[in-house]
Amino acid sequence: MEKMVAFCGIVCTECPAFIATQKETSMTNFIFRMMTTVMKIRGIFRNKKREVLLTGIKEGDIVLDYGCGIGFNTIPAAWIVGEKGKVYALDIHPLAIKTVEMKIRKKGLVNIETILSGLDTGLPDESVDIILLYNVLPIIENQTDLIKELYRVLRSGGVLSVKSGLGVNLYSREKIKTNDLEKLMIDKGPLKLKKKIGKFYIFEKNNEEDKLLKETKKNGL
Ligand SMILES: C[S@@+](CC[C@H](N)C(=O)[O-])C[C@H]1O[C@@H](n2cnc3c(N)ncnc32)[C@H](O)[C@@H]1O
């Protein structure tokens, strides 16, 4: 269902995917615009390309920018991965997707695919190298299901980069404490914290290590 919107690239209020996402978000256009204004002001002080580079992203990578907003990180990610790679820009809000699509057309980018959706990304298992989860997690009601979904689509050795310290209670719940964040990733992944750079937490999925750990536990070693 989500694919329909992603591939047709048009935000249509009659579309079943649009109606489904509306059940997951209560964010009105007014709130979204207010949030975007705050993000734009904060965006002046952000080095959006560096935020993407922290993940170890490279040419040819497949990236999911979850909760992409107006595409602050989507565009630099698309430049870095180039035409051999791809960026999925996912957001639950139609205005976000509309804005990203406008930027895609304006910049003539061919390697970004928009997805109007919430917790169901519609992407195949283990199909993504890098996931950006920037300034989104505190807004998500069902964080457990989100991490499960992101773990599913991430390939082994893939990276989930999280920035959750929003600090602006205008559009977010409380800031997530480091311990809670790590616990959430370990319990629902498992995803292990590889490094922390400032407010950025870089988690990695390692299937082989996970299997070994489970077997060790099973054998009581
Ligand atoms: C504060 S903005 C962050 C945008 C972008 N990641 C950035 O850092 O510039 C949060 C975005 O998350 C989106 N969002 C909120 N709930 C969501 C959900 N359940 N699934 C996907 N996106 C969601 C909002 O529509 C909004 O565009």
Ligand as a Chemical Component Dictionary entry (heavy atoms), coordinates in Angstrom:
data_LIG
# 
_chem_comp.id                   LIG 
_chem_comp.type                 NON-POLYMER 
_chem_comp.pdbx_formal_charge   0 
_chem_comp.three_letter_code    LIG 
# 
loop_
_chem_comp_atom.comp_id 
_chem_comp_atom.atom_id 
_chem_comp_atom.alt_atom_id 
_chem_comp_atom.type_symbol 
_chem_comp_atom.charge 
_chem_comp_atom.model_Cartn_x 
_chem_comp_atom.model_Cartn_y 
_chem_comp_atom.model_Cartn_z 
_chem_comp_atom.pdbx_ordinal 
LIG C1  C1  C 0  11.478 17.232 13.913 1  
LIG S1  S1  S 1  11.198 16.597 12.302 2  
LIG C2  C2  C 0  12.802 15.960 11.890 3  
LIG C3  C3  C 0  13.067 15.983 10.427 4  
LIG C4  C4  C 0  14.453 15.506 9.977  5  
LIG N1  N1  N 0  14.724 14.149 10.379 6  
LIG C5  C5  C 0  15.524 16.441 10.482 7  
LIG O1  O1  O 0  16.253 16.084 11.433 8  
LIG O2  O2  O -1 15.652 17.531 9.944  9  
LIG C6  C6  C 0  10.296 15.108 12.672 10 
LIG C7  C7  C 0  9.648  14.455 11.455 11 
LIG O3  O3  O 0  9.160  13.161 11.836 12 
LIG C8  C8  C 0  7.927  12.930 11.187 13 
LIG N2  N2  N 0  7.184  11.898 11.917 14 
LIG C9  C9  C 0  6.483  12.009 13.056 15 
LIG N3  N3  N 0  5.947  10.823 13.406 16 
LIG C10 C10 C 0  6.323  9.935  12.457 17 
LIG C11 C11 C 0  6.080  8.541  12.249 18 
LIG N4  N4  N 0  5.350  7.823  13.095 19 
LIG N5  N5  N 0  6.618  7.959  11.183 20 
LIG C12 C12 C 0  7.368  8.681  10.290 21 
LIG N6  N6  N 0  7.631  9.998  10.435 22 
LIG C13 C13 C 0  7.115  10.616 11.502 23 
LIG C14 C14 C 0  7.256  14.298 11.189 24 
LIG O4  O4  O 0  6.247  14.389 10.205 25 
LIG C15 C15 C 0  8.456  15.217 10.929 26 
LIG O5  O5  O 0  8.612  15.478 9.561  27 
# 
loop_
_chem_comp_bond.comp_id 
_chem_comp_bond.atom_id_1 
_chem_comp_bond.atom_id_2 
_chem_comp_bond.value_order 
_chem_comp_bond.pdbx_ordinal 
LIG C1  S1  SING 1  
LIG S1  C2  SING 2  
LIG S1  C6  SING 3  
LIG C2  C3  SING 4  
LIG C3  C4  SING 5  
LIG C4  N1  SING 6  
LIG C4  C5  SING 7  
LIG C5  O1  DOUB 8  
LIG C5  O2  SING 9  
LIG C6  C7  SING 10 
LIG C7  O3  SING 11 
LIG C7  C15 SING 12 
LIG O3  C8  SING 13 
LIG C8  N2  SING 14 
LIG C8  C14 SING 15 
LIG N2  C9  SING 16 
LIG N2  C13 SING 17 
LIG C9  N3  DOUB 18 
LIG N3  C10 SING 19 
LIG C10 C11 SING 20 
LIG C10 C13 DOUB 21 
LIG C11 N4  SING 22 
LIG C11 N5  DOUB 23 
LIG N5  C12 SING 24 
LIG C12 N6  DOUB 25 
LIG N6  C13 SING 26 
LIG C14 O4  SING 27 
LIG C14 C15 SING 28 
LIG C15 O5  SING 29 
# 
